Amino acid sequence: MIVVIKRGASAEEARTVVEKIKAMGFDVNVSQGAERLIIGVLGVRENKDTLAAQLGSLAGVERVMPISKSFKLVSREGAHADTIVKLANGAEIGGGLVHVMAGPCTVEGRDMLIETAKWVQACGATLLRGGAFKPSTSPYSFQGMGKEGLEILSEARALTGLPIITEVLDPRDVASVEAHADILQIGARNMQNFQLLKEVAKSRKPVMLKRGLSATIEEWLLAAEYIYAGGNHDVIMCERGIRTFETTTRNTLDLSAVPLVKQLSHLPVVVDPSHATGKWDLVTPMARAAVAAGADGLIIEVHPKPSDALKDGFESLTFNKFAAMMDAVRPVASAIGRPVASDAAAAV
């Protein structure tokens, strides 16, 4: 159930509503929008009409809306507007521009990361991606540089100004990762690591939640609900392909998830065509298709020499191929009235 507070209502009136809900034995989630305060009432299973009538009679309440979806807080049913995730440098994900997050799958060293960061920035990327901690199917694969990798990412941000997105794997590492990252990434394998979701929910850094390997749309949105209900309302969804019977590609990119999640929720959606296809030559066409489907951003793997990459070289773009991909994406973004963010900034 969602309680919408009137525009101009006093802080005391809003506080009274919250206290009333808690006194009735329900949990509360408060979201401050640009124009309205939205209060989520959690745990309502019966007598919804009676509860709605009681809350609707309180001063300062504009309306009370029962929500039929299991993911109540991230559902579009109770949304006052689309969520726009604002980064520390002023960038807005979900605000109508297409952001491109680019960089290597893993941080392999200082020189390669700095070189890559400068190149992707010159081509129009607005965020730098790079894994300091990496999950691997095989225990013998490269697992990342850990804290040293985080420090290299921070240096790259200082040199380029690009915000950093990097993955966190363990609840115990959230504090150290958020000290360096601008966006915390929850990978596909951890989409239902509920303790990790609860921990990043305490962070004040935005979280990008990748869809699990075999997750349904509802399961994915319920994972986002964990983060939102825990107090972190800066959540970005990321479609990165799902496991199907098809083996020609690494995964099957479900582009229908982009408009569907936007219909069902108010959260921004990013697409990862690199992990979705597992083939560098499919990344550009799928990136264009993702933008056409309404994605708020792309996350792309780029490496100075993919043949030498310690992780995912087969799906990484070379510098020149990334530049070509950006040139291919721009006209699609322009055609649907959602230009690439770096181009819009340059035009101001």
KAVENLIN-V449382 format. One record per residue. N is the residue number from 1. PSI is psi in radians with two decimals (999 if undefined). D_CENTER is the distance of its C-alpha to the mean C-alpha in whole Angstrom. Layout:
<<N	PSI	D_CENTER> <N	PSI	D_CENTER>>
//
This chain:
<<1	2.45	24> <2	2.31	23> <3	2.11	26> <4	2.13	25> <5	2.45	27> <6	2.55	29> <7	2.27	29> <8	-0.02	31> <9	2.59	32> <10	2.78	33> <11	-0.60	31> <12	-0.71	34> <13	-0.74	33> <14	-0.73	29> <15	-0.66	30> <16	-0.71	33> <17	-0.80	31> <18	-0.79	29> <19	-0.64	32> <20	-0.77	33> <21	-0.77	30> <22	-0.66	30> <23	-0.43	34> <24	0.01	34> <25	0.27	32> <26	2.69	28> <27	2.74	25> <28	2.44	23> <29	2.11	20> <30	2.25	20> <31	2.11	18> <32	1.91	19> <33	-3.09	19> <34	-0.58	20> <35	-0.33	23> <36	2.63	23> <37	2.21	23> <38	2.24	21> <39	2.09	22> <40	2.28	21> <41	1.99	24> <42	2.51	23> <43	0.17	26> <44	2.11	28> <45	-0.38	30> <46	2.95	33> <47	0.69	35> <48	-0.67	32> <49	-0.72	35> <50	-0.78	37> <51	-0.75	34> <52	-0.69	32> <53	-0.73	36> <54	-0.79	36> <55	-0.61	33> <56	-0.34	34> <57	-0.15	37> <58	2.53	36> <59	2.42	36> <60	-0.17	33> <61	2.18	31> <62	-0.85	30> <63	2.80	30> <64	2.25	28> <65	2.00	26> <66	2.45	26> <67	2.20	23> <68	-0.38	24> <69	2.62	21> <70	-0.49	20> <71	1.43	16> <72	-0.72	18> <73	-0.58	16> <74	0.00	13> <75	2.52	16> <76	-0.35	16> <77	-0.69	20> <78	0.22	20> <79	2.42	18> <80	-0.36	19> <81	2.91	17> <82	2.52	14> <83	2.29	11> <84	2.05	11> <85	2.03	9> <86	2.24	12> <87	2.91	12> <88	-0.49	15> <89	0.10	17> <90	-0.16	16> <91	2.53	14> <92	2.07	12> <93	2.11	9> <94	0.08	10> <95	0.21	13> <96	-0.16	15> <97	2.74	15> <98	2.04	13> <99	2.52	12> <100	2.10	12> <101	2.14	11> <102	2.65	14> <103	-3.11	17> <104	2.74	18> <105	-0.79	17> <106	2.64	19> <107	2.05	20> <108	-0.14	24> <109	2.86	26> <110	-0.90	26> <111	-0.77	28> <112	-0.63	26> <113	-0.77	22> <114	-0.76	24> <115	-0.78	26> <116	-0.76	22> <117	-0.78	20> <118	-0.67	23> <119	-0.87	24> <120	-0.58	20> <121	-0.76	20> <122	-0.51	24> <123	-0.21	22> <124	0.09	20> <125	2.56	16> <126	-0.14	15> <127	2.65	13> <128	2.18	14> <129	2.65	13> <130	2.31	15> <131	2.16	16> <132	-0.66	18> <133	2.21	18> <134	2.23	18> <135	2.50	18> <136	2.46	21> <137	-0.69	23> <138	2.37	26> <139	-0.17	27> <140	-0.07	29> <141	2.83	26> <142	2.25	25> <143	0.11	23> <144	2.93	22> <145	-0.03	23> <146	-2.37	22> <147	-0.59	23> <148	-0.66	24> <149	-0.68	21> <150	-0.72	19> <151	-0.65	22> <152	-0.69	23> <153	-0.75	19> <154	-0.67	20> <155	-0.70	23> <156	-0.68	21> <157	-0.72	19> <158	-0.60	23> <159	-0.56	24> <160	-0.42	22> <161	0.01	20> <162	2.24	17> <163	2.70	14> <164	2.34	13> <165	2.22	10> <166	2.72	11> <167	2.51	12> <168	2.32	13> <169	-0.47	16> <170	2.35	18> <171	-0.53	18> <172	-0.27	21> <173	-0.04	19> <174	-0.80	16> <175	-0.75	18> <176	-0.62	19> <177	-0.75	16> <178	-0.32	15> <179	-0.36	18> <180	-0.55	17> <181	2.67	13> <182	-0.49	12> <183	2.28	8> <184	2.21	8> <185	2.28	7> <186	2.03	9> <187	2.95	11> <188	-0.69	12> <189	-0.34	15> <190	0.18	14> <191	-0.58	12> <192	0.48	15> <193	1.54	16> <194	-0.55	17> <195	-0.66	18> <196	-0.72	15> <197	-0.74	13> <198	-0.59	16> <199	-0.76	16> <200	-0.37	12> <201	-0.41	13> <202	-0.27	16> <203	2.72	14> <204	0.16	14> <205	2.51	11> <206	2.69	7> <207	2.27	5> <208	2.12	3> <209	1.94	5> <210	2.56	7> <211	2.39	10> <212	2.81	13> <213	-0.64	16> <214	0.46	18> <215	2.43	16> <216	2.90	17> <217	-0.74	15> <218	-0.74	16> <219	-0.69	15> <220	-0.81	12> <221	-0.59	12> <222	-0.57	14> <223	-0.70	12> <224	-0.59	9> <225	-0.63	13> <226	-0.82	14> <227	-0.79	11> <228	-0.78	12> <229	-0.45	16> <230	-0.08	16> <231	-0.12	15> <232	1.94	12> <233	0.10	11> <234	1.36	8> <235	2.32	5> <236	2.29	2> <237	2.55	4> <238	2.01	6> <239	2.14	9> <240	0.39	11> <241	2.61	15> <242	2.81	17> <243	2.17	20> <244	-2.94	23> <245	-0.27	27> <246	2.29	26> <247	-0.05	27> <248	-0.64	27> <249	2.86	24> <250	-0.79	21> <251	3.14	19> <252	2.02	20> <253	2.03	17> <254	1.46	16> <255	-0.35	16> <256	-0.36	17> <257	-0.48	14> <258	-1.05	12> <259	-0.52	15> <260	-0.82	16> <261	-0.59	12> <262	-0.49	13> <263	-0.69	16> <264	-0.49	16> <265	3.07	13> <266	0.22	12> <267	2.58	8> <268	2.69	7> <269	2.26	7> <270	2.64	7> <271	2.43	10> <272	1.56	11> <273	-0.25	15> <274	-1.00	16> <275	-0.52	15> <276	-0.74	16> <277	-0.62	19> <278	0.20	21> <279	2.14	23> <280	-0.57	23> <281	-0.13	25> <282	-0.17	22> <283	-0.83	19> <284	-0.87	21> <285	-0.63	22> <286	-0.51	19> <287	-0.75	17> <288	-0.75	19> <289	-0.67	19> <290	-0.74	15> <291	-0.74	16> <292	-0.55	19> <293	-0.17	17> <294	0.25	15> <295	2.50	11> <296	-0.17	10> <297	2.96	9> <298	2.59	11> <299	2.07	10> <300	2.40	14> <301	2.21	16> <302	2.38	19> <303	2.46	22> <304	-0.52	26> <305	1.49	28> <306	-0.54	26> <307	-0.33	29> <308	0.04	29> <309	2.48	25> <310	-0.33	25> <311	2.34	22> <312	0.62	21> <313	-0.53	24> <314	-0.33	24> <315	0.09	21> <316	2.49	21> <317	2.48	22> <318	2.99	25> <319	-0.85	25> <320	-0.64	27> <321	-0.58	25> <322	-0.74	22> <323	-0.72	24> <324	-0.66	25> <325	-0.78	22> <326	-0.72	21> <327	-0.54	24> <328	-0.55	24> <329	-0.61	20> <330	-0.86	22> <331	-0.54	24> <332	-0.81	22> <333	-0.74	19> <334	-0.67	23> <335	-0.53	24> <336	0.15	22> <337	0.42	22> <338	1.36	18> <339	2.79	19> <340	2.37	17> <341	-0.71	16> <342	-0.59	19> <343	-0.70	22> <344	-0.68	21> <345	-0.67	21> <346	-0.47	24> <347	-0.26	26> <348	999	26>>
//
